[in-house]
Amino acid sequence: LGNGVVGAWEWIDQLGLGVATEINADEAYHAYREIRLLVLSVLGLTVLLLASLLVRLTRSREKAVGLAENATLVSNQLQKEISVRRKVENVLRESDEYIRAIVNSVLEGIITTDESGKIETFNPAAEKIFGYKDSEITGTDFRILVADTHQGLLEKRFERYRASGTSGLPGSSLELKGRRKKGTVFPMELSISEMRPGVTRKLTMIVRDITKHKRLEKKLRQLSSLDGLTGIANRRTFDRALDLEWQRASRNADPLSLIMLDIDFFKDYNDSLGHQAGDDTLKKIAGTLRILFKRPGDLSARYGGEEFVVLLPQTGPGGAGLLADRLRSEVEMLGIVHPGSHISKVVTISLGVASLVPKRGSRPEELVSEADKALYQAKDEGRNRVVKKDLIEHTVELKSGAE
């Protein structure tokens, strides 16, 4: 059979002939096959290109989806951070408002300064204490609020603090003299603490006006030093004063005198008229002591019960004796009726006076003991009289009002 052929036959009328032809099949289809191969190649290439494009598109889509998802995650995270930040800002703002409300409502003055002492904040209580407005005092040196007498003390503390940052100011509490806008000076308590909001150092100062506290302290000291009934010095105050005057007299070789007195027949007075009348009489005698002994160094005190003492610095036996006799006379002239007295119709007193110049090795009790002996001698000799123990010279009895 061999290779296949392709044949064709056609009748041609003009020629009256039929024409037949043939060609090798391979040759006949060669061009077709080449075209088909070309077409198939193009189709294959097209398919590959489309497939590649599809893959790229798919990957791009996946990337786009991934980017979108990442963008969504980032957006969500950002929203969360924004939300948290807003919450923190709200909390901080509320905390700041809360703290500011507290600072503005407390009774103590709260002042903040930089490390050099320049005022940065000044709460309403500080405005009330010092008389300055926050707007006019901000930026001013804190020392303007301190009296001149305490400027040096505060300046030294500031210098130590600026040099070390650890000593002199923070944690300290001072009693200083404050100065108001009008220039008046008052006692204040100043507490200082340090803040470090970042790298800077700031100071918080809490100020208390302790004027009332000091007045109360003074009143308590006075009350603790005074006899509750008569209002003159009590035994404890007398003992302290005697020690001080004894030392002073010893150093200067000055005379020191003591008058000790007792109301005559005071128990009988109370039994007759009652304790209220007795208390009234004690007050009247204390009043007489206040009027009669006015020198700065003189001290009148209730020694106990119906006994009184008068301490007379820089006074010798002559002057002390005259004062004692005058006191005896003044009490008698009060004319306080005494139905229980055995020597008079009115209240009288007996007095003992002792005078000496303290020597080395001697003690204050010696003066008290001698005055007490003189008092009992006055009682033994009939009461309503003065007996003087002159330890500098001799013992003398002054003129008695009972004689």
C-alpha positions as CSV (number, residue, x, y, z in Angstrom):
1,L,0.0,0.0,0.0
2,G,2.8,2.5,0.8
3,N,2.1,6.1,1.7
4,G,-1.5,7.4,1.4
5,V,-2.4,9.8,-1.4
6,V,-5.1,12.3,-1.9
7,G,-6.8,12.4,-5.3
8,A,-9.3,14.5,-7.2
9,W,-11.2,14.2,-10.6
10,E,-13.0,16.8,-12.6
11,W,-14.7,16.8,-16.1
12,I,-13.9,19.8,-18.3
13,D,-16.7,20.4,-20.9
14,Q,-14.7,22.7,-23.1
15,L,-12.1,20.1,-23.6
16,G,-14.3,17.1,-23.5
17,L,-11.8,15.6,-21.2
18,G,-11.9,14.4,-17.6
19,V,-8.9,15.4,-15.5
20,A,-7.7,13.4,-12.6
21,T,-4.8,14.2,-10.2
22,E,-3.3,12.9,-7.0
23,I,-0.8,14.0,-4.3
24,N,1.0,12.4,-1.5
25,A,-1.1,12.7,1.7
26,D,1.8,13.9,3.8
27,E,2.5,16.7,1.3
28,A,-1.1,17.5,1.0
29,Y,-1.6,17.9,4.8
30,H,1.8,19.3,5.7
31,A,0.7,22.9,5.6
32,Y,-2.5,22.1,7.5
33,R,-0.6,20.3,10.1
34,E,1.8,23.2,10.6
35,I,-1.1,25.6,10.9
36,R,-2.8,23.2,13.4
37,L,0.5,22.9,15.4
38,L,0.8,26.6,15.4
39,V,-2.8,27.1,16.5
40,L,-2.4,24.4,19.2
41,S,0.8,26.1,20.4
42,V,-0.8,29.4,20.5
43,L,-3.8,27.9,22.3
44,G,-1.4,26.2,24.8
45,L,0.6,29.3,25.3
46,T,-2.7,31.2,25.8
47,V,-3.8,28.6,28.3
48,L,-0.5,28.9,30.2
49,L,-0.7,32.7,30.2
50,L,-4.3,32.5,31.4
51,A,-3.4,30.0,34.1
52,S,-0.4,32.1,35.2
53,L,-2.6,35.2,35.2
54,L,-5.2,33.3,37.2
55,V,-2.6,32.2,39.7
56,R,-1.3,35.8,40.0
57,L,-4.8,37.1,40.4
58,T,-5.6,34.5,43.0
59,R,-2.4,35.3,44.9
60,S,-3.1,39.0,44.6
61,R,-6.6,38.4,45.9
62,E,-5.2,36.4,48.8
63,K,-2.7,39.2,49.5
64,A,-5.4,41.7,49.2
65,V,-7.6,39.7,51.6
66,G,-4.6,39.3,53.9
67,L,-3.8,43.0,53.8
68,A,-7.5,43.7,54.4
69,E,-7.5,41.4,57.4
70,N,-4.2,42.9,58.7
71,A,-5.7,46.3,58.2
72,T,-8.7,45.3,60.1
73,L,-6.6,43.9,62.9
74,V,-4.5,47.0,63.0
75,S,-7.6,49.2,63.0
76,N,-9.2,47.2,65.8
77,Q,-6.0,47.3,67.8
78,L,-5.7,51.1,67.2
79,Q,-9.3,51.5,68.3
80,K,-8.6,49.6,71.4
81,E,-5.5,51.7,72.2
82,I,-7.5,54.9,71.5
83,S,-10.3,53.6,73.8
84,V,-7.8,52.7,76.6
85,R,-6.0,56.1,76.2
86,R,-9.3,57.9,76.4
87,K,-10.2,55.9,79.5
88,V,-6.8,56.7,81.1
89,E,-7.2,60.4,80.1
90,N,-10.6,60.4,81.7
91,V,-9.3,58.7,84.9
92,L,-6.4,61.2,85.0
93,R,-8.7,64.1,84.5
94,E,-11.1,62.9,87.1
95,S,-8.2,62.2,89.5
96,D,-6.8,65.7,88.8
97,E,-10.2,67.2,89.4
98,Y,-10.7,65.1,92.6
99,I,-7.2,66.0,93.9
100,R,-7.8,69.7,93.1
101,A,-11.2,69.6,94.8
102,I,-9.5,68.2,97.9
103,V,-6.7,70.7,97.8
104,N,-9.2,73.5,97.4
105,S,-11.4,72.3,100.3
106,V,-8.8,71.6,103.0
107,L,-8.3,74.1,105.8
108,E,-4.5,74.0,105.6
109,G,-2.7,76.1,103.1
110,I,-1.1,74.0,100.3
111,I,1.6,75.7,98.2
112,T,3.8,74.1,95.5
113,T,7.1,75.6,94.4
114,D,10.0,74.7,92.2
115,E,13.2,73.7,93.8
116,S,14.3,77.3,94.1
117,G,11.2,78.3,96.0
118,K,9.2,80.0,93.3
119,I,5.5,79.6,93.9
120,E,3.5,77.6,91.3
121,T,0.2,76.9,93.0
122,F,-1.6,78.5,95.9
123,N,-4.8,77.0,97.2
124,P,-7.8,78.9,98.7
125,A,-6.8,78.2,102.3
126,A,-3.4,79.7,101.6
127,E,-5.1,82.7,100.1
128,K,-7.1,83.1,103.3
129,I,-4.1,82.6,105.6
130,F,-1.8,85.1,103.8
131,G,-4.2,87.5,102.1
132,Y,-2.7,87.0,98.6
133,K,-4.7,85.8,95.5
134,D,-3.2,82.9,93.6
135,S,-2.9,85.0,90.5
136,E,-0.8,87.7,92.3
137,I,1.5,85.4,94.2
138,T,2.3,82.8,91.6
139,G,5.9,83.1,90.4
140,T,6.9,84.9,93.6
141,D,9.6,83.6,95.9
142,F,8.1,81.7,98.8
143,R,10.2,83.6,101.3
144,I,7.9,86.6,100.9
145,L,5.5,84.7,103.2
146,V,8.1,84.3,106.0
147,A,8.9,87.0,108.6
148,D,12.3,88.6,108.3
149,T,13.4,87.1,111.6
150,H,13.1,83.6,110.1
151,Q,14.4,84.3,106.6
152,G,17.9,83.2,107.4
153,L,16.8,79.8,108.8
154,L,14.7,79.0,105.8
155,E,17.3,80.2,103.3
156,K,19.9,77.9,104.9
157,R,17.5,74.9,104.5
158,F,16.9,75.8,100.8
159,E,20.6,76.0,100.2
160,R,21.3,72.6,101.7
161,Y,18.4,71.1,99.7
162,R,19.5,72.6,96.4
163,A,23.0,71.3,97.0
164,S,22.1,67.8,98.1
165,G,18.5,67.3,97.2
166,T,18.1,65.1,100.2
167,S,18.6,67.1,103.3
168,G,17.4,70.3,104.9
169,L,13.8,70.5,103.6
170,P,11.8,67.4,102.5
171,G,10.1,65.7,105.4
172,S,10.8,68.6,107.8
173,S,8.3,70.4,109.9
174,L,9.1,73.9,111.2
175,E,7.5,76.5,113.4
176,L,8.1,79.8,111.8
177,K,6.7,83.3,111.9
178,G,4.6,83.9,108.8
179,R,4.0,87.3,107.2
180,R,0.6,88.2,105.7
181,K,0.1,90.6,102.7
182,K,-0.7,93.4,105.2
183,G,2.6,92.9,106.9
184,T,1.3,91.3,110.1
185,V,3.3,88.5,111.6
186,F,1.8,85.3,113.0
187,P,3.0,81.8,114.1
188,M,2.7,79.1,111.5
189,E,3.7,75.5,111.2
190,L,5.3,74.6,107.8
191,S,5.6,71.0,106.6
192,I,7.6,70.4,103.4
193,S,7.7,67.3,101.1
194,E,9.3,66.7,97.7
195,M,7.7,65.6,94.4
196,R,9.5,64.5,91.3
197,P,7.1,64.7,88.3
198,G,9.7,63.6,85.8
199,V,13.2,65.0,86.0
200,T,12.3,68.2,87.8
201,R,12.1,68.6,91.6
202,K,9.2,70.4,93.2
203,L,8.2,71.1,96.7
204,T,4.8,70.8,98.4
205,M,4.4,73.0,101.5
206,I,1.5,72.6,103.9
207,V,1.0,75.7,106.1
208,R,-1.1,75.9,109.3
209,D,-1.9,79.1,111.1
210,I,-1.3,78.1,114.7
211,T,-2.2,81.4,116.3
212,K,-5.1,79.8,118.2
213,H,-3.0,76.8,119.1
214,K,-0.3,79.1,120.6
215,R,-3.0,81.1,122.5
216,L,-4.4,77.8,123.9
217,E,-0.9,76.6,124.8
218,K,-0.3,79.9,126.6
219,K,-3.6,79.6,128.4
220,L,-2.9,76.0,129.4
221,R,0.5,77.0,130.7
222,Q,-1.1,79.8,132.7
223,L,-3.8,77.4,134.0
224,S,-1.2,74.8,135.0
225,S,0.8,77.5,136.8
226,L,-2.1,79.1,138.6
227,D,-4.2,78.1,141.6
228,G,-7.6,77.1,140.3
229,L,-9.5,78.8,143.1
230,T,-7.7,82.1,143.7
231,G,-6.1,82.7,140.3
232,I,-2.6,83.4,141.7
233,A,0.4,81.2,141.3
234,N,0.2,77.7,142.6
235,R,2.8,75.7,144.7
236,R,4.5,74.2,141.7
237,T,5.0,77.7,140.1
238,F,6.4,79.0,143.4
239,D,8.9,76.1,143.7
240,R,10.2,76.8,140.2
241,A,10.5,80.6,140.8
242,L,12.2,80.0,144.1
243,D,14.9,77.8,142.4
244,L,15.5,80.4,139.7
245,E,15.7,83.4,142.1
246,W,17.9,81.4,144.5
247,Q,20.4,80.8,141.7
248,R,20.3,84.4,140.6
249,A,20.7,85.7,144.2
250,S,23.6,83.3,144.7
251,R,25.4,84.5,141.6
252,N,24.9,88.2,142.4
253,A,25.1,88.0,146.3
254,D,21.7,89.6,146.5
255,P,19.3,89.3,149.4
256,L,16.2,87.2,148.9
257,S,13.2,87.3,151.2
258,L,10.1,85.1,151.7
259,I,6.8,86.0,153.4
260,M,4.7,83.0,154.6
261,L,1.2,83.8,155.9
262,D,-1.7,81.9,157.3
263,I,-5.4,82.9,158.0
264,D,-6.0,82.8,161.7
265,F,-8.5,80.2,162.9
266,F,-9.6,79.4,159.3
267,K,-11.0,76.0,160.3
268,D,-13.3,77.7,162.8
269,Y,-14.3,80.1,160.0
270,N,-15.3,77.3,157.7
271,D,-17.1,75.5,160.5
272,S,-19.1,78.7,161.3
273,L,-19.9,80.0,157.8
274,G,-19.3,77.1,155.4
275,H,-16.7,76.3,152.8
276,Q,-18.2,78.6,150.2
277,A,-17.5,81.6,152.5
278,G,-14.1,80.2,153.2
279,D,-13.4,80.1,149.4
280,D,-14.6,83.6,149.0
281,T,-12.2,84.8,151.8
282,L,-9.3,83.0,150.2
283,K,-10.0,84.8,146.9
284,K,-10.2,88.2,148.7
285,I,-6.8,87.7,150.3
286,A,-5.3,86.6,147.0
287,G,-6.7,89.8,145.5
288,T,-5.0,91.8,148.2
289,L,-1.7,90.1,147.4
290,R,-2.1,90.9,143.7
291,I,-2.7,94.6,144.5
292,L,0.2,94.9,147.0
293,F,3.0,93.0,145.2
294,K,3.4,94.3,141.7
295,R,7.1,94.4,141.1
296,P,8.1,92.3,138.1
297,G,10.1,89.9,140.2
298,D,7.6,89.5,143.1
299,L,5.6,86.3,143.2
300,S,2.5,85.7,145.2
301,A,1.3,82.1,145.5
302,R,-1.1,79.9,147.3
303,Y,1.1,77.4,149.1
304,G,-1.7,75.1,150.3
305,G,-5.0,75.3,152.2
306,E,-5.2,78.7,153.9
307,E,-1.4,79.3,153.5
308,F,0.1,81.8,151.1
309,V,3.7,82.8,150.2
310,V,5.3,85.9,148.7
311,L,8.7,85.7,147.1
312,L,10.7,89.0,147.1
313,P,13.9,89.0,145.1
314,Q,16.5,91.7,145.9
315,T,14.7,92.5,149.1
316,G,16.3,92.6,152.5
317,P,14.7,92.0,155.9
318,G,13.8,95.7,156.4
319,G,11.8,96.0,153.2
320,A,10.3,92.6,153.5
321,G,9.2,93.3,157.1
322,L,7.5,96.5,156.1
323,L,5.6,94.9,153.2
324,A,4.5,92.0,155.5
325,D,3.1,94.4,158.1
326,R,1.3,96.4,155.5
327,L,-0.2,93.2,154.1
328,R,-1.4,92.2,157.6
329,S,-3.0,95.6,158.0
330,E,-4.7,95.5,154.5
331,V,-6.3,92.1,155.3
332,E,-7.6,93.2,158.6
333,M,-9.1,96.3,156.9
334,L,-11.1,94.1,154.6
335,G,-13.4,93.7,157.5
336,I,-14.4,90.2,156.7
337,V,-16.6,89.0,159.7
338,H,-15.1,86.0,161.5
339,P,-17.5,84.6,164.1
340,G,-15.1,81.8,165.0
341,S,-12.0,84.0,165.7
342,H,-10.6,84.0,169.3
343,I,-8.7,87.3,168.9
344,S,-10.8,89.5,166.6
345,K,-14.2,90.1,165.1
346,V,-12.8,90.1,161.6
347,V,-10.4,87.8,159.6
348,T,-6.7,88.3,160.4
349,I,-3.5,86.7,159.3
350,S,-0.2,85.7,160.9
351,L,3.0,86.1,158.9
352,G,6.6,84.9,159.0
353,V,9.4,86.6,157.1
354,A,12.8,85.1,156.3
355,S,15.6,86.9,154.6
356,L,19.1,85.7,153.5
357,V,21.8,85.9,150.9
358,P,22.3,82.4,149.4
359,K,25.7,81.0,149.9
360,R,27.5,78.2,148.1
361,G,26.2,74.8,149.2
362,S,23.0,76.3,150.7
363,R,19.6,75.3,149.4
364,P,16.2,77.1,148.8
365,E,14.5,74.9,151.3
366,E,16.4,76.7,154.0
367,L,14.6,80.0,153.2
368,V,11.2,78.2,153.3
369,S,12.0,76.5,156.5
370,E,13.0,79.7,158.3
371,A,9.9,81.5,157.0
372,D,7.8,78.6,158.3
373,K,9.4,78.8,161.7
374,A,8.8,82.6,161.8
375,L,5.1,82.0,160.9
376,Y,4.6,79.4,163.8
377,Q,6.3,81.8,166.1
378,A,3.8,84.5,165.1
379,K,1.0,82.1,165.9
380,D,2.5,81.1,169.2
381,E,2.8,84.7,170.2
382,G,-0.9,85.5,169.7
383,R,-1.5,85.6,165.9
384,N,-2.3,88.7,163.8
385,R,1.3,89.7,163.8
386,V,4.6,89.5,161.8
387,V,7.7,87.7,162.9
388,K,10.9,88.3,160.9
389,K,13.8,85.9,160.7
390,D,16.8,88.0,159.6
391,L,19.4,85.4,158.7
392,I,21.6,88.2,157.5
393,E,21.8,89.9,160.9
394,H,19.3,88.8,163.7
395,T,15.7,87.9,164.5
396,V,13.4,90.7,165.1
397,E,9.6,90.8,165.9
398,L,7.9,93.7,164.1
399,K,5.1,95.6,165.7
400,S,2.0,93.4,166.1
401,G,-1.4,94.6,165.1
402,A,-2.8,92.5,167.9
403,E,-1.0,94.5,170.6
